[in-house]
Amino acid sequence: MTAPGDAPQDAPEDAREGSRERARVPAPAVFVIFGVTGDLARRKILPALFALHARGLVRGCRVLGTSRDPALDDAAMRRLAVEAVREHGDGDVARGDGVEAWAADHVYGVGATTDDLAPLAERLEAIERAHDLPRRRVFYLSLPPGAF
């Protein structure tokens, strides 16, 4: 029995491998990180998202970081992402030129509060329109326990 997207077992080996590889790469989405200025996002989440991008395991994925800090905009978020990847990312890839290119094209930021999420919603929709993305969103809560 084959999984959806897999080639039949009697297909040539290279056809089966290609099908599996295509099935592993998720469809484009916007990955929204709440609490992006915190330690977890800096040490783990942002470096992991860049590593997935650098290895070709995600295509078209955009990252939207959000914080209660109203000063968090695209430029501030991109600086934060580059610093996080360079400091906590893996090896030479994390220190190469690809980090800045990834941040420039794939990373966005917006300051929003729980009292007013309209800026977040507007920014999310603008990113989806600009990159012709489906409304496929992943929300990651990188928040301390006291936030719940």
C-alpha positions in Angstrom: 0.0 0.0 0.0 1.3 3.5 -0.9 0.8 6.7 1.0 -0.8 9.6 -0.8 1.8 11.2 -3.1 4.0 8.1 -3.2 4.8 6.3 -6.5 3.6 2.7 -6.8 6.0 0.0 -5.6 6.7 -1.2 -9.1 7.8 2.2 -10.3 11.5 2.8 -10.9 13.5 3.6 -7.7 14.2 7.2 -8.8 10.5 7.9 -9.4 9.6 6.5 -5.9 12.3 8.6 -4.2 11.2 11.8 -6.1 7.6 11.3 -5.0 8.6 10.8 -1.4 10.8 13.9 -1.4 8.0 16.0 -2.9 5.6 14.6 -0.3 7.9 15.7 2.5 8.1 19.4 1.6 5.0 21.1 3.1 2.9 23.6 1.2 3.8 27.3 1.7 2.5 28.9 4.9 3.0 31.8 7.2 4.6 30.8 10.5 3.4 33.2 13.2 5.5 33.4 16.4 3.9 35.0 19.4 6.6 36.2 21.8 9.3 36.3 19.2 11.6 38.5 21.2 11.9 35.8 23.9 14.6 33.3 24.6 12.9 30.2 23.1 12.3 31.9 19.8 15.9 33.3 19.6 17.7 30.1 20.7 15.5 27.5 19.0 12.6 28.5 16.8 14.3 31.1 14.5 17.5 29.0 13.9 15.4 25.9 13.2 13.2 27.7 10.7 16.3 29.0 8.9 17.8 25.5 8.9 14.7 24.1 7.3 14.8 26.8 4.7 18.5 26.3 4.0 18.1 22.6 3.5 15.2 23.1 1.1 12.7 21.4 3.5 10.3 24.3 3.3 9.4 26.4 0.3 7.7 29.7 0.4 7.3 29.7 4.1 7.2 33.2 5.6 7.9 34.0 9.3 5.8 36.7 11.0 7.1 37.5 14.5 4.9 39.4 16.9 5.5 41.0 20.3 3.8 43.4 22.6 6.6 45.9 21.7 5.0 48.3 19.3 8.5 49.1 17.9 8.7 45.6 16.4 8.5 46.1 12.6 10.0 44.3 9.7 13.5 45.8 10.0 13.7 45.1 13.8 12.4 41.5 13.2 14.9 40.9 10.5 17.8 42.1 12.7 16.5 39.8 15.5 16.3 36.8 13.2 19.7 37.3 11.7 21.3 37.7 15.1 19.5 34.6 16.5 20.5 32.4 13.6 24.1 33.6 13.6 24.4 33.1 17.4 22.5 29.9 17.8 22.3 28.3 14.4 24.2 25.3 13.1 27.7 25.7 11.5 28.8 27.6 8.5 25.4 27.8 6.9 24.2 29.9 9.8 27.1 32.3 9.3 26.9 32.5 5.5 25.2 35.2 3.4 22.1 33.1 3.0 20.8 34.2 6.5 20.4 37.8 5.5 18.8 36.9 2.2 16.4 34.6 4.0 15.5 37.4 6.5 15.1 40.0 3.8 12.6 37.9 1.8 11.0 35.6 4.4 10.9 37.4 7.8 8.4 40.1 8.9 7.5 41.6 12.3 4.6 43.4 13.9 3.9 44.8 17.3 0.4 43.8 18.6 -1.3 43.5 22.0 -3.9 41.1 23.1 -6.2 44.2 23.4 -5.8 45.0 19.7 -4.9 42.2 17.3 -6.0 44.1 14.2 -2.3 45.1 13.3 -1.4 41.4 13.3 -4.4 40.4 11.2 -3.7 43.2 8.7 0.0 42.3 8.4 -0.7 38.6 8.0 -3.2 39.2 5.2 -0.8 41.6 3.5 2.0 39.0 3.5 -0.3 36.4 2.1 -1.4 38.8 -0.7 2.1 39.9 -1.5 3.4 36.4 -1.9 0.2 34.8 -3.3 0.0 32.4 -0.4 -3.0 30.4 0.6 -4.5 31.1 4.0 -2.3 28.4 5.6 -1.1 29.6 8.9 0.9 28.0 11.8 0.7 29.7 15.1 3.5 29.1 17.6 3.1 30.4 21.2 6.6 31.1 22.4 5.3 32.6 25.6 6.1 32.2 29.3 3.6 30.2 31.4 2.4 33.4 33.2 1.0 34.6 29.8 -1.7 31.9 30.0 
